[in-house]
């Protein structure tokens, strides 16, 4: 699971102005491994992008990672 967190941080860190405020929490449900990415309020727009294109690209990369078991990976972007 640490590999996915590292992947998310590697992709998102260059996009934000406040990389020290990045935090990732893992919430595990019956269906998903939900990674909740928390960013500085000024960086939310940069991570989401116009019409959500940047967020969609990040999710495409993260969702392509294989996980053992039947659970799927999900990425949620939240304000800190």
Secondary structure per residue as TSV (DSSP state, phi and psi in degrees):
chain	resnum	aa	ss	phi	psi
A	1	X	-	360.0	-28.2
A	2	X	H	-66.0	-28.8
A	3	X	H	-64.0	-39.2
A	4	X	H	-69.3	-40.1
A	5	X	H	-61.1	-43.8
A	6	X	H	-62.7	-39.7
A	7	X	H	-61.6	-46.2
A	8	X	H	-62.4	-45.2
A	9	X	H	-64.1	-38.4
A	10	X	H	-64.4	-38.3
A	11	X	H	-77.0	-39.7
A	12	X	H	-85.4	-33.1
A	13	X	H	-53.1	-45.2
A	14	X	T	-68.1	-16.0
A	15	X	T	-84.0	-22.1
A	16	X	-	-104.3	157.4
A	17	X	S	-86.6	-23.1
A	18	X	-	-121.8	73.8
A	19	X	G	-66.7	-18.9
A	20	X	G	-71.9	-19.3
A	21	X	G	-90.3	2.8
A	22	X	-	-73.1	134.5
A	23	X	E	-145.7	143.2
A	24	X	E	-127.2	126.4
A	25	X	E	-114.3	140.0
A	26	X	E	-103.8	121.2
A	27	X	E	-115.4	118.4
A	28	X	E	-102.1	123.8
A	29	X	-	-115.8	-174.6
A	30	X	S	-66.3	-33.8
A	31	X	S	-102.2	-29.9
A	32	X	E	-127.7	154.9
A	33	X	E	-104.8	99.6
A	34	X	E	-95.1	110.9
A	35	X	E	-92.1	118.5
A	36	X	E	-102.3	109.1
A	37	X	E	-89.6	119.7
A	38	X	E	-106.8	126.6
A	39	X	E	-126.3	163.5
A	40	X	-	-62.4	143.4
A	41	X	G	-55.1	-31.7
A	42	X	G	-71.0	-21.4
A	43	X	G	-96.3	-4.7
A	44	X	H	-58.9	-44.3
A	45	X	H	-63.1	-36.4
A	46	X	H	-68.0	-37.8
A	47	X	H	-76.0	-34.0
A	48	X	H	-81.0	-42.8
A	49	X	-	79.0	173.7
A	50	X	G	-67.2	127.6
A	51	X	G	55.4	24.0
A	52	X	G	74.8	16.9
A	53	X	H	-66.8	-40.1
A	54	X	H	-67.7	-44.8
A	55	X	H	-60.8	-40.2
A	56	X	H	-63.9	-40.9
A	57	X	H	-65.8	-41.8
A	58	X	H	-62.6	-44.3
A	59	X	H	-64.4	-37.1
A	60	X	H	-60.3	-43.4
A	61	X	H	-65.1	-47.6
A	62	X	H	-66.6	-40.2
A	63	X	H	-69.9	-16.8
A	64	X	T	-79.1	-8.9
A	65	X	S	-76.2	131.0
A	66	X	-	-77.9	137.3
A	67	X	-	-123.5	138.1
A	68	X	S	-67.1	141.2
A	69	X	S	94.8	-170.9
A	70	X	S	-97.3	-1.3
A	71	X	-	-75.7	149.8
A	72	X	E	-108.6	156.9
A	73	X	E	-91.6	139.9
A	74	X	E	-137.2	139.8
A	75	X	E	-116.7	125.3
A	76	X	E	-119.0	133.3
A	77	X	E	-104.0	123.4
A	78	X	E	-127.6	156.5
A	79	X	E	-76.2	149.1
A	80	X	-	-96.0	360.0
